[in-house]
């Protein structure tokens, strides 16, 4: 646990924008929340459109994970305390299917598990990259580690999706 907001303490660190550290940190976290909420809404919309139970189930699970991340970030904004203990696992990038998701994909078909999995992997992979860039740009007390933790969590999500893809699509299980 890292405390990033000390009551009564004015942090006048120079930032790229010229805003205070607290303003920049909160703005970054709020934008990350909005991004996570859009991803969650996309999973929700796809699950409502899908007629296949196994696809719906996967999409609901992905939506719940995004909501958990959103809640963690919102709690950090409210309290100023980063509790990244839940996501301290380091996760390497499988990169097994990166050649497939490296380019823009069409909108996923809510009734096609392969399409949904590829889209979800791409979103996790893209968000992972954005969070890593942000963590390098904003090396302020606590925020860099928190952004790296969120990036690692996205990599864990992507790797889990790669496993599901490999198990179900590549082995013609469905």
C-alpha positions as CSV (number, residue, x, y, z in Angstrom):
1,X,0.0,0.0,0.0
2,X,1.3,3.4,-1.0
3,X,-0.1,6.7,0.2
4,X,-0.1,9.2,-2.6
5,X,-2.2,12.0,-1.2
6,X,-0.9,13.5,2.0
7,X,-3.5,15.8,3.7
8,X,-2.4,19.4,4.0
9,X,0.7,18.8,1.8
10,X,1.0,20.9,-1.3
11,X,2.9,19.1,-3.9
12,X,4.4,21.6,-6.4
13,X,6.3,19.2,-8.5
14,X,6.8,20.4,-12.1
15,X,4.7,18.4,-14.6
16,X,4.6,18.5,-18.3
17,X,1.3,20.4,-18.3
18,X,2.3,22.8,-15.5
19,X,-0.5,21.6,-13.3
20,X,0.1,20.3,-9.8
21,X,1.1,16.7,-9.2
22,X,-2.3,16.1,-7.5
23,X,-4.2,17.5,-10.5
24,X,-2.2,15.4,-13.0
25,X,-2.5,12.2,-10.9
26,X,-6.3,12.6,-10.5
27,X,-6.8,13.5,-14.1
28,X,-4.8,10.4,-15.2
29,X,-6.8,8.2,-12.9
30,X,-10.2,9.7,-14.0
31,X,-9.3,9.1,-17.6
32,X,-8.3,5.6,-16.9
33,X,-11.6,5.0,-15.2
34,X,-13.5,6.4,-18.2
35,X,-11.5,4.1,-20.5
36,X,-12.2,1.1,-18.3
37,X,-15.9,2.0,-18.1
38,X,-16.1,2.2,-21.9
39,X,-14.5,-1.2,-22.2
40,X,-17.0,-2.6,-19.6
41,X,-19.9,-1.1,-21.5
42,X,-18.7,-2.6,-24.7
43,X,-18.5,-6.1,-23.1
44,X,-22.0,-5.6,-21.7
45,X,-23.4,-4.6,-25.1
46,X,-21.9,-7.5,-26.8
47,X,-23.1,-9.9,-24.1
48,X,-26.7,-8.6,-24.5
49,X,-26.4,-9.1,-28.3
50,X,-25.0,-12.6,-28.1
51,X,-27.3,-15.7,-28.4
52,X,-24.6,-18.1,-27.3
53,X,-24.3,-18.9,-23.6
54,X,-20.6,-19.6,-23.6
55,X,-19.8,-16.3,-25.3
56,X,-22.2,-14.4,-23.0
57,X,-20.5,-16.0,-20.0
58,X,-17.1,-14.9,-21.1
59,X,-18.2,-11.4,-21.9
60,X,-19.9,-11.1,-18.5
61,X,-16.7,-12.3,-16.8
62,X,-14.6,-9.7,-18.7
63,X,-17.1,-7.0,-17.8
64,X,-16.8,-7.9,-14.1
65,X,-13.0,-7.8,-14.3
66,X,-13.2,-4.3,-15.8
67,X,-15.6,-3.2,-13.1
68,X,-13.3,-4.5,-10.4
69,X,-10.4,-2.4,-11.9
70,X,-12.6,0.6,-12.1
71,X,-13.6,0.3,-8.5
72,X,-10.0,0.0,-7.4
73,X,-9.1,3.1,-9.3
74,X,-12.0,5.1,-8.0
75,X,-11.1,4.0,-4.5
76,X,-7.6,5.3,-5.1
77,X,-8.9,8.6,-6.3
78,X,-11.2,9.0,-3.3
79,X,-8.7,7.9,-0.6
80,X,-5.4,8.8,-2.1
81,X,-4.1,5.4,-1.2
82,X,-2.9,2.9,-3.8
83,X,-3.6,-0.6,-2.8
84,X,-2.0,-2.7,-5.5
85,X,-1.5,-5.8,-3.4
86,X,-4.2,-7.6,-5.3
87,X,-2.3,-7.3,-8.6
88,X,1.4,-7.6,-7.6
89,X,1.9,-10.7,-9.7
90,X,4.3,-10.1,-12.5
91,X,3.0,-11.5,-15.7
92,X,5.0,-12.0,-18.9
93,X,3.5,-11.4,-22.3
94,X,2.7,-14.6,-24.1
95,X,2.8,-12.9,-27.5
96,X,1.4,-16.1,-29.0
97,X,-1.4,-14.3,-31.0
98,X,0.1,-10.8,-31.2
99,X,0.5,-11.1,-35.0
100,X,-3.3,-11.5,-35.2
101,X,-4.2,-8.6,-33.0
102,X,-1.5,-6.2,-34.1
103,X,-3.8,-4.6,-36.6
104,X,-7.2,-3.1,-36.2
105,X,-10.0,-5.7,-36.0
106,X,-13.5,-5.4,-37.2
107,X,-16.2,-5.1,-34.6
108,X,-16.6,-8.4,-33.0
109,X,-19.5,-10.7,-33.8
110,X,-21.3,-11.2,-30.5
111,X,-22.2,-14.8,-31.5
112,X,-18.7,-15.8,-32.5
113,X,-16.4,-16.8,-29.7
114,X,-13.2,-16.4,-31.8
115,X,-14.2,-12.8,-32.8
116,X,-15.0,-11.9,-29.2
117,X,-11.8,-13.4,-27.8
118,X,-9.6,-11.6,-30.4
119,X,-11.3,-8.3,-29.8
120,X,-10.9,-8.7,-26.0
121,X,-7.2,-9.6,-26.4
122,X,-6.7,-6.6,-28.6
123,X,-8.3,-4.3,-26.0
124,X,-6.3,-5.7,-23.2
125,X,-3.1,-5.5,-25.2
126,X,-3.7,-1.9,-26.3
127,X,-4.7,-0.8,-22.8
128,X,-1.6,-2.5,-21.4
129,X,0.6,-0.5,-23.8
130,X,-1.1,2.8,-22.9
131,X,-0.8,2.2,-19.2
132,X,2.9,1.3,-19.5
133,X,3.6,4.5,-21.5
134,X,1.7,6.5,-18.8
135,X,3.7,4.8,-16.1
136,X,7.0,5.9,-17.8
137,X,5.8,9.4,-18.4
138,X,4.5,10.0,-14.9
139,X,7.2,8.9,-12.5
140,X,5.6,10.7,-9.6
141,X,5.4,9.1,-6.1
142,X,3.2,6.1,-6.3
143,X,1.4,6.8,-9.5
144,X,4.0,5.1,-11.8
145,X,3.9,1.9,-9.7
146,X,0.1,1.9,-9.7
147,X,-0.1,2.4,-13.5
148,X,2.4,-0.4,-13.9
149,X,0.3,-2.6,-11.7
150,X,-2.8,-1.9,-13.8
151,X,-0.7,-2.6,-16.9
152,X,0.4,-6.0,-15.4
153,X,-3.3,-6.7,-14.7
154,X,-4.2,-6.1,-18.3
155,X,-1.4,-8.4,-19.4
156,X,-2.8,-11.1,-17.1
157,X,-6.2,-10.6,-18.7
158,X,-4.7,-10.9,-22.2
159,X,-2.7,-14.0,-21.3
160,X,-5.8,-15.6,-19.8
161,X,-7.7,-14.8,-23.0
162,X,-4.9,-16.3,-25.0
163,X,-5.1,-19.5,-23.0
164,X,-8.9,-19.6,-23.6
165,X,-8.4,-19.0,-27.3
166,X,-5.7,-21.7,-27.6
167,X,-7.8,-24.2,-25.6
168,X,-11.2,-23.5,-27.3
169,X,-10.4,-22.2,-30.8
170,X,-7.1,-23.7,-31.8
171,X,-8.2,-27.2,-30.5
172,X,-11.6,-27.0,-32.2
173,X,-13.3,-27.5,-28.9
174,X,-16.4,-25.5,-29.8
